[in-house]
Structures are given as C-alpha cells and as structure tokens.
Amino acid sequence: MGNTKYSFKNDYSELAHADIIDEIVKADSLQYEGYGDDVYCLRAAEMIKAQIQREDADIHFVTGGTQANLLAISSFLRPHESVIAVATGHIAVHETGAIESTGHKVNTIAGKNGKVTVSDIQQVLDTHTDEHMVKPRLVFVSNSTEVGTVYTKAELTAISNFCKSHDLLLYLDGARLGVALTSAHNDLTLPDLAALTDAFYIGGTKNGAMLGEAIVILNPALKSDFRFFIKQKGALLAKGSLIGIQFCRLFQGGLYFDLASHANQMAEKLADGIARLGYAFLAPCETNQIFPILPDRVIAELQKKYDFYRWSRVDTQNSAARLVTSWATEETAVDAFLGDLDENSHSQ
C-alpha cells in the first residue's frame, strides 16, 4: 500500500520513471554477462563518457549513494588519511559512520550554506601538522548540497585549484547532481566537473531510476584495482545490467535532465508560494530541497496531510521544515500544499 499522505519527504518515494520500467521489462527475457560487463553497462559507460567529454574516465555502477561514497573514499585514501567535509555533509551526518568504519576520520568544517570554502579547508590543514594526527587528504563536496544549494563554477574552481596546490583529492557526491545541473543558479556542466574533480558520481536513485549511481574516476592514480574494492565491499552486483539499463535510458534523449528540471520547477513554485505568504528560509532555495521556517503549530497541522521532515528548531515556536520535490511531483499537490499552508497560517 502507498502512503495515504502526499509525500514531500524525499525524491525517491516513487519506484521509477515509467520509461525506465518499460526498458527493464523489455530486457527481461534476454541473457547478459554479470558484474557490470553486460552490453547495457558498457553502453551506459560510453554514454557518460560522451556527456563528460572524457574518454579516459573509468565508470563503475553501484546501487546507492552511501555505497558509492564508502567505496570511493576508502579506496582512494591510505589508512592514516582523512576526509574534509562540511558539517552538514552526507558522510558526516547520514551515513552511520560508514567512512569512519573503514578507519578514516571525517574532519568537519562549518562551511557556508552547506558548501565547503577554501578558508575552512585551510584551517583544517593548519591544525593537522604532524604524524601524531590524521593527514587530511581528500575534500568531499556535494552538488547539490544537503541544504539544496549549488556550487558555482567559480566556487568549485577555487576549491579545485586549492586542492591541486595542496596535494588534496577532490571528490564530489552527485546524489542530486541532476537538480544541481538544471538549477537556475547553476553555471557548471558535466565536462566542468570532469575537469575540476578527481572523481564524482552521478546519482540515479534520486532522479527517476529504480536504483543506481555511476562512479566516475578521472585521476589515473585512483583507477587501479577499483573493481577489487567494489567486490571486497560486497558491491559488485551480479545483475549489474539492471543499473546499466536504467542509465542508458536516463541519458537517452535528455531524460535525466528533463526529470531533474521538473523537480526544480515544482520546488520553485513551492518556494515562491511560501515566500508570498511571508515566510523566510533556512537556506537559499536553489534546487528541489527547500527549508521554510514555519510556526510549529502550522507544521503540526500540515503533517496531518503531508509527509515531510521537521528539519531543525529555529526558536521556541518555529522550526525549519524540509520539503523535497521529485521528478514525479504533481503540480496539483504543490497547489494543495500552498492552499493548506495559507489556510493554516491565518487560523488560530
């Protein structure tokens, strides 16, 4: 049974886009090589290489974002090396200590609106001076961030240049990369990401796929034996074709970007309506995650009809809610939410 409330809780509540399900059904009776060596994974990898304009990239498909981060970071680092991440970063908050479980400390920094800054990275380097401490080696960024903001090309270029000059790796979590790249505030492209990072991943789970992420490794020093790491961590999927099929369809005819654009459009309409009612936001509204600051009384009433997170307390009477739109969000649901918010804002 589906949820009886309309959900703005996340962007993976729906199983998958109909075109992707259709592709899986079409492929159901055929036979394929296992472990990502099938025709679909190979074709999807070539499609991604064309998108990022890097034939030298290594592409690996895994089932989820935490798995992608765990595999990449644990394989890229030596045992004494650590990760620098903003305090709200996924690896620091919502991955159950997955990175730490592999022996790598996460050095958290304050950042700004969910984004890493060069000055914060420098501060971590300044306070880790010798072999009695972990050695910061990798900078972790998310685009979009955990508070829905996006990096500009200038911001990511500054971080990339700093990393190169300080012998740091730059890794980008792309769980919501689709909405970042289709945001009205974005000026980055997939080729830009390939030029600026050592590795990143393209998220499918939160953008219309049933499951799946594509890890893209650019730095030659990080490529060797990566499939060994995938297998050892239990992530080398026997039926890898399931992910390959989905990425082939996502990057056919621009579907990946169309789905992300819809999520952003619904979030923009939601944010504009909330702002017109006089409410402020915890962070700038730039992608499909928005964080309006609402009275606790209003949140309680809205949660009778809608699923969403009460994200953080602002004061004794108000909290920031997190509302997430998706590739499948219905405009009528956005209109209904805004109508209910308006009604509850004026009732006592």
N, C-alpha and C positions, 0 to 999 in steps of 0.2 A: 504494500500500500504506500502511496506517495504521502508527502507531508500535507496535512489539511490546511496549514497556514502557507501563505506565499512567502518564499524564502528570498531574503536579501543577505543571507548569511555567508555565502561564498559563491565562487564561479565554477563549481564542479558538481552542483546538485543534480543537473541533468546528465543522463548517461552518455550521450554523444550526439553530434550532429547527424541528421538523417542520411546525408551523403556518405558519411564515414561508415555508418552501419550498413548501408547498401553495398559498399565496397567489400566489407568483411563477408557479407552474405555471398556475394559473387565469387569470392575466393575460397569458399568453404570446402568445396569438394575436391580441390586440387592438392597436390603434394609439394612440399617445399623443403629445402635444406634447413637445418636447425641453427640455432645460436647466432642469428644475425647474418648468416651467409646466404640468405634466400634472395630471390630476384627483387622483391619489394624493398628490403632494407638497402640493397646495393643501389637500386634506382633512387630511393629517397635520399641516400647519401650524396649521389651525384646532383640531385635537385638542390640540396642545401649548399653544396659547393658552388653551384652556379649562382645561387642567391647571394652568397657572401663574397663571390668572386675570388675564391681561393681554392685552386685545385690541389694544393698541398695540404689541406686540412684533413685531419682524421676525424671521422664521425662515428659515434657509438650510441646505440639506442638502449635506454633503460626505462624502467617502469614509472619512477616517480622522482620528485624534486629532492627530497631528503636523501634518497639513494644516490642521485647524481652528485650532490654536494659531498657526501661521505666518500664516494669513490674518487672523485677528483682531488679533493683536498688531502686525503690520507695517502694517495699515491704520489702527489706532487711534492710532499714535504718529507724531510728527514726527521727522525724521531725527536730531536731537540728543537724543532722549528714550530713556530706558532702562526696563528691567523689574526689579522687585524680586521675587526668588523664593527659597524655602528651598533650601539646598544640595542636597537630595535631589530637588528638583522635576524633573519630566519634561523641561521645557525646558532645564534646566541640565545634565542628565546623559545623557538617552536620545533626543535629537533631532538628533544630529550637527551641533550648532551652527546649527540652522535659523534661530533668531531672530537670532543674530549675523550670519548670512549676508545678512540684509536690512539690516544696518547698525545694529542695536540691541543695546547691551550688556546682559547679564544681571548685575545686582548680586545676588550670592548672600548669604544670611544663614543663621545657624545654625538658628534655629527650635527647636521642641521636639516630639519625636515626629513629625517630618515636617510640623509645622504652623507657619505664619507667626505671629509675635507682633508686637504693636504696638510694643514696645520695640525689636525688631530693625529694623522699618521706620524708626523714628525715628532710629536710629543711622546708617542709610544717608543719610537726609536731612541729618543733622548733618555728614556728611563730604563732601557734594556741595554746595558753597557758591556757585559762580560759573560763568561761561561757559567756564572752562578745563576743566571736567569735563562728563560727561554729566548730563542733568537727569532724575532719577527721576520717572516719570510714571504707571506702571502697576504695580499689585501683583497678582502671579499666585499663586493658591492652587489646590490640587487637593482634591476631595472625592469619594471617599476619597483619602487621601494615598498617596505612593509606599511608605509602610510600613504601609498598611492602616488608619490611624486616621481618625477622622471629626471634623469641626468641630461644636461645639455651637452652638446659636443665639446664646448669649451671646458666644462667641468670634468668630463671624462678624459679629455686630452691632458689636462693639467695633472690628474691623478696618474695617468699612464706615463707621462714624461717623468714624474717624480719617482714612480716605481722603477723605471728603466735606469734612472741615475743613481738609485739606491739599492740596486740588485734585489728588487722585490718582484714577486709574481703578481699579476692582476687577473683575478678570476671573477666572472660576472654570473650571478644567479638570474636566469631568464625565465623563471616560472611564469611570470606575466609579461614576457617580452613583447608579445603581440600588442597589448594595450599600450605599452610604452612607445613602441614604434609608430603607432597610429594616433597617438595623443596630439592634440592641437598645440601642445607645448614642446613637442619633440623636434629636434633637428638632426638626430642621428640616423644612420642607415645600418643595415646588416654588414655591408662592407666596412663601414667605420668601426663597428665592433670587432671585426676580424683583424683590423689593423691596430687597434688600441689595446686589445687584451691578449693574454697568453692562452686563455681558454674561457669558454662560456657555454651555457646550454640554452636550447630553445624549448620552451615549455609547450607541451600539447595538452596535458591534463586539464589545465585551466582555460583552454581556448578551443573547446569543441571536440577534443579527442576523448576516447573512452579511457585511455591511459597513455603515458609515454612522454619521454623527454629525449632530446637529441643533444648529446655532449659533443662540443666542437673543440678540438685541441689544435692550436695553431703553433705553439712553441715546439720546435723539434725535440728539445731536451725532455719534454714531458710525454712524448708519444710511446716510447719503448715499453713493451710488455703491458700496456694498459689492459688488454683483454685478460691477462693473467689476474690482474687486480679485480676485474669485474667478476670473473669466475670464482675467485677465492672468497669474495664477499657475498656470494650467492645471488648475483645479479645478472648472470649470463642466461638469458631466457631461452629455453629450448624452442618455444614457439615465438621466436623473435619476429617472424613475419607479421604477427598481429600488430606490432608497433610500426613496422615498415609500411604496411598497407595504409595506415592512418596518416603517416607523414607524407606519403605520395599524394594522397587526396588533399591534405591541407595545403600543400604547395602547388597544387594544380589549379590554374585559373585564379590565383589570388585569394582562395577561400580563407586561408589563415588570417590574412589582413582584413578581409570583409567581416569575419566573426569578431575580431578584436574591435574594429570600428563600431560595430553595433553596440558592444558592451560600453564603449566610451560615450557613445551618443545617449544611451539610456542614463548613464551616470551624470552626464552634463545636464540633462533635463531634470533629473532628480535634484542635483545641486542647485541649479538655478531656481527651482521652485522653493526649495528650503531657504535659500538666501532671500527670496522675495518676502518670505514670512518673517524675516528679521533675525534669523539665527546665524551665528558665526560657526567657524570650522576649526578643528584642531590642527589641520594641515591644509595647504593649498589643494584644491580639487583639480587634479590633472589627469587621472585615469579612472578606472572602474571601481576604485575603492574611495569612498568619501567618509568623512568623520565629523558629522554635525554635532554641535554641542546643544543638548536639549534638556529641558527640565526632567528630573527623574519621574515625575508624575506623568508626563507625556510619554516617556519611554515605556512605562508600565502599561499604559493604555494601548499603545501601538503594538506591543508584543503580544497582545491578545489575538491579533490578526496576522502579524508578520513575524517571521523569524529573522533576527539579526543580533549581533553582539553588542552588549554594553561594554565598550572598549576600555574606558578609563574614567575615573572620577575626576571632575574638574573642581567642584567645591561641594558644600554640604547639600545643595539642592539640584545640581546639574552634573551631567556626565556626557562624555563623548560616545556616541554610538558609531558602529562601523556598518555601513551599508555597501554591499557589493553587488554590482550588476554583472551580467554574463552575456555570452553570445546568444542566449535563448531568452533573455529577459523580455517580458511582454510590456509594450508601452502602456497598455491598459492597467497593468499592475502598478506602474510608476504613477500614473494619474490617480489611481485609487489611494495609494500611499500618501500622496500630496494632499488629496482631499481629506483624508483622515487626520493628517497632521494639522491641517488648517482648522478642522473642527475641534480637535483636542487642545489646540493652542488657545482657543477662545473660551473653552469651557472651564468651569471652576470645580 
